[in-house]
Structure formats: C-alpha cells, structure tokens
Amino acid sequence: MVGAMLRRMVVGVGLVVSVWAGPVWAADRILVRFGPISTPVEVKDLQTLAATGQASERLATLLGLMGLKPADAQRFLSQSVPMSPDNLNRIVNSFVGNLVLAQVATFVQPANGGDGVTALKTGLSQAIQNNSLSLINLIQSYPGDINLDAQRGMAIYRQIQADAQNLPQVLAALDEILPLLAPGFKFSAGCIPR
C-alpha cells in the first residue's frame, strides 16, 4: 500500500513537472528527457488531459513509458487535496518539506537555469485555490518552462519504493527508542498506521 501510494506521488510529480504554466510566466512546454532522448510536451495537452481525459499522441506515448493510462493521469491531475495556504506554507518550509523539494529539484529544473526549490515553492504557493491543491493547479502556477529528467525521477522513485519496504522495520525500531526519549509515545499507537 505504501509502495503504491509512493508510486502515485512520484508519477504525479512526474506529471506535474512534465508540463507547467504560470499566470505570469506561462510555460508553453516542458522538455522531458529520457537519457539521451528528449521531447517537448505542450502545456495545452496536459490541460486537455486534465479536463477531458483525452491525451495527445505525444502525451499518450509519455504516459505509456510511465506505465499510466490517460484516465489514471487525468485523476492524478484533477484530484484535489484539501489544504490551507498556511498549512502548505508550513509543510514546504519545514525541514522535511525542504528535503523533499530538494529531491524533486534534482530532476525538475527551471528551463532558465533558476533554483528548482524556489520555483517549486513559488508554484505551490500560487496553486492553492479554495483551500485545495491539485496537480493541474500546480502545473498552471509553476513559474516558467521546465526541464524534466524523467530517468532520474524514476530512479528516485525506485529508491523511495525500496525505502518504503523497510518502513515497518524503521517504525518498530522507533517504537523501541522513542519511549526512552518521550515516555508513552509510540508510532504504533496510531501516530502512523502500519
């Protein structure tokens, strides 16, 4: 279950970063690289996919490489997550949030060569609408064109998936250590379901 959730998150991030548009710096396309091969993806194609479920030929090919059907990608793009701007701000500016954004920024880079973490934070802060966040809103809010290293993104996904398989052992170890530091506190008591 954790592996499937992490896969959805990584694939979602891959979709998010594969086509971006911003209200001020609207991206027309994203250059998606697979090793030595690269291909541009049009913003309008991703917007159409989110709205209708119809994928252009190029986007359908990319989705196939990622192991996704257009209907699944449409759900990833349009599904809203309830989130207030304050909560989002706390998350992206936390230690863990910065670590996650730094990992994403290793395969998601602004085409203009700017700072990937800053661009992600800007896009996220502009994407909150009506106390919810969706991938399509993030795509439409990202500040400028992007270069996406899909091969590196998938390598990071595989590492996250491998790490997730060890999560039960890590939580069990924390359950043994944490009572020494904070008596009575256990992850298994409901803080993180196993």
C-alpha positions as CSV (number, residue, x, y, z in Angstrom):
1,M,0.0,0.0,0.0
2,V,2.8,2.4,0.9
3,G,4.6,1.5,-2.3
4,A,1.5,2.2,-4.4
5,M,1.0,5.5,-2.7
6,L,4.6,6.5,-3.2
7,R,4.4,5.4,-6.9
8,R,1.3,7.6,-7.3
9,M,3.1,10.5,-5.7
10,V,6.2,10.2,-7.9
11,V,4.2,9.7,-11.0
12,G,2.1,12.6,-10.0
13,V,5.2,14.7,-9.6
14,G,6.4,13.5,-12.9
15,L,3.1,14.6,-14.5
16,V,3.2,17.9,-12.6
17,V,6.7,18.7,-13.8
18,S,6.2,17.4,-17.3
19,V,4.1,20.4,-18.3
20,W,3.8,23.7,-16.4
21,A,2.1,27.1,-16.9
22,G,2.1,30.1,-14.7
23,P,-0.2,33.1,-14.6
24,V,2.7,35.5,-15.1
25,W,5.3,33.3,-16.7
26,A,3.2,30.9,-18.6
27,A,5.1,27.8,-19.8
28,D,4.3,26.6,-23.3
29,R,6.2,23.4,-22.9
30,I,8.4,21.1,-20.9
31,L,11.4,19.4,-22.2
32,V,11.2,15.8,-21.0
33,R,14.5,13.9,-21.1
34,F,14.9,10.1,-21.1
35,G,18.6,9.7,-21.0
36,P,19.9,11.0,-24.4
37,I,16.4,11.3,-25.8
38,S,14.3,14.4,-25.2
39,T,10.9,15.5,-26.3
40,P,8.8,18.6,-25.6
41,V,5.3,18.3,-24.1
42,E,2.8,21.1,-24.7
43,V,1.0,22.7,-21.7
44,K,-2.3,22.7,-23.6
45,D,-2.1,18.9,-24.0
46,L,-1.8,18.4,-20.2
47,Q,-4.6,20.9,-19.6
48,T,-6.8,19.0,-22.1
49,L,-6.0,15.7,-20.5
50,A,-6.9,17.1,-17.0
51,A,-10.2,18.5,-18.3
52,T,-11.3,15.7,-20.7
53,G,-9.2,12.6,-20.2
54,Q,-8.0,12.8,-23.8
55,A,-4.3,12.6,-24.4
56,S,-2.4,13.9,-27.4
57,E,-0.4,11.3,-29.3
58,R,2.9,12.5,-27.7
59,L,1.4,12.7,-24.2
60,A,-0.1,9.2,-24.6
61,T,3.4,7.9,-25.6
62,L,4.9,9.5,-22.5
63,L,2.2,8.2,-20.3
64,G,2.8,4.7,-21.7
65,L,6.5,5.0,-20.9
66,M,5.5,5.8,-17.3
67,G,3.0,2.9,-17.2
68,L,-0.1,5.1,-16.9
69,K,-3.4,5.2,-18.8
70,P,-4.8,8.6,-19.7
71,A,-7.7,8.1,-17.3
72,D,-5.3,7.4,-14.4
73,A,-3.3,10.5,-15.3
74,Q,-6.5,12.6,-15.5
75,R,-7.3,11.6,-11.9
76,F,-3.8,12.4,-10.7
77,L,-4.0,15.8,-12.4
78,S,-7.5,16.8,-11.3
79,Q,-7.8,15.3,-7.8
80,S,-7.9,18.0,-5.1
81,V,-6.2,17.7,-1.8
82,P,-7.8,19.9,1.0
83,M,-5.1,22.2,2.1
84,S,-5.0,25.7,3.5
85,P,-2.3,28.2,2.4
86,D,-0.9,28.3,5.9
87,N,-0.6,24.5,6.2
88,L,1.1,24.4,2.8
89,N,3.5,27.1,3.8
90,R,4.4,25.2,7.0
91,I,4.9,22.0,5.1
92,V,7.1,23.4,2.3
93,N,9.2,25.4,4.7
94,S,9.7,22.6,7.2
95,F,12.9,20.6,7.3
96,V,11.3,17.5,5.7
97,G,9.5,19.7,3.1
98,N,12.8,21.2,2.1
99,L,14.4,17.8,1.8
100,V,11.5,16.5,-0.4
101,L,11.6,19.7,-2.6
102,A,15.4,19.4,-2.9
103,Q,15.0,15.8,-4.1
104,V,12.3,16.8,-6.6
105,A,14.5,19.7,-7.8
106,T,17.2,17.2,-8.8
107,F,15.1,16.1,-11.7
108,V,12.8,19.2,-12.1
109,Q,14.7,22.3,-13.2
110,P,13.5,25.6,-14.5
111,A,14.5,25.9,-18.2
112,N,16.0,29.3,-17.4
113,G,18.5,27.7,-15.0
114,G,17.0,29.2,-11.9
115,D,16.7,27.5,-8.5
116,G,14.4,24.4,-8.7
117,V,13.4,24.5,-5.0
118,T,12.4,28.2,-5.2
119,A,10.5,27.6,-8.4
120,L,8.6,24.6,-6.8
121,K,7.8,26.7,-3.7
122,T,6.5,29.5,-5.9
123,G,4.4,27.2,-7.9
124,L,2.9,25.5,-4.8
125,S,2.1,28.8,-3.1
126,Q,0.3,30.1,-6.2
127,A,-1.5,26.8,-6.8
128,I,-3.7,26.8,-3.7
129,Q,-7.3,27.6,-4.7
130,N,-10.3,27.5,-2.4
131,N,-8.3,25.7,0.3
132,S,-7.4,22.9,-2.0
133,L,-4.4,21.9,-4.1
134,S,-4.4,19.9,-7.4
135,L,-1.7,18.9,-9.7
136,I,-3.3,20.8,-12.6
137,N,-3.4,24.0,-10.5
138,L,0.3,23.4,-9.7
139,I,1.1,22.9,-13.3
140,Q,-0.7,26.2,-14.2
141,S,1.1,28.0,-11.4
142,Y,4.7,26.9,-11.9
143,P,6.9,30.0,-12.8
144,G,8.2,29.2,-16.3
145,D,9.3,26.4,-18.6
146,I,10.9,23.4,-17.2
147,N,13.4,20.7,-17.9
148,L,12.4,17.3,-16.6
149,D,14.9,14.4,-16.2
150,A,12.4,11.5,-16.3
151,Q,15.1,8.9,-15.9
152,R,16.5,10.5,-12.7
153,G,12.9,11.0,-11.4
154,M,12.2,7.3,-11.9
155,A,15.5,6.3,-10.2
156,I,14.5,8.4,-7.2
157,Y,11.0,6.8,-7.2
158,R,12.6,3.3,-7.2
159,Q,14.8,4.4,-4.2
160,I,11.7,5.7,-2.3
161,Q,9.9,2.5,-3.1
162,A,12.8,0.4,-1.8
163,D,13.0,2.6,1.4
164,A,9.2,2.2,1.9
165,Q,9.6,-1.5,2.0
166,N,11.8,-1.0,5.1
167,L,9.3,1.3,6.8
168,P,7.8,-1.3,9.1
169,Q,11.3,-2.2,10.5
170,V,12.1,1.5,10.9
171,L,8.9,2.2,12.8
172,A,9.4,-0.9,15.0
173,A,12.9,0.4,15.9
174,L,11.4,3.9,16.6
175,D,8.8,2.3,18.9
176,E,11.7,0.8,20.9
177,I,13.8,4.0,21.0
178,L,11.1,6.7,21.4
179,P,9.8,5.6,24.8
180,L,13.3,6.3,26.2
181,L,13.1,9.9,24.9
182,A,9.4,10.5,25.2
183,P,7.8,8.1,27.7
184,G,4.5,6.7,26.4
185,F,5.0,7.8,22.8
186,K,4.8,5.1,20.1
187,F,4.2,5.3,16.4
188,S,2.2,2.0,16.6
189,A,-0.3,3.7,18.9
190,G,-1.8,5.5,16.0
191,C,0.5,8.3,15.0
192,I,1.4,6.4,11.8
193,P,-0.7,3.5,10.8
194,R,1.1,0.3,9.9
